[in-house]
Amino acid sequence: MSEEKTEVPVGELSYEQAREQLVAAIAQLESGKLGLEESLKVWERGEQLANHCQSFLDEAKQRLEQVKKSE
């Protein structure tokens, strides 16, 4: 039983929103209740979310390193 809803493009999500959706995707996959096709869709979205979160973290790390260098 899958709900049809419009997903916000990953690139438009804040870090917190993307992380929340990633946690939900992991829970769905771990539940074992999804069929193969739905599992693949959730997995692919999860990969996109994980990459989006990582880009936020990479940017934050760069900003911190710049601040440390300027001190």
Summary of the structure (lengths in Angstrom):
residues: 71
radius of gyration: 15.7
end to end distance: 55.2
largest distance: 55.2
contacts: 149
relative contact order: 0.14
helix: 77%
strand: 0%
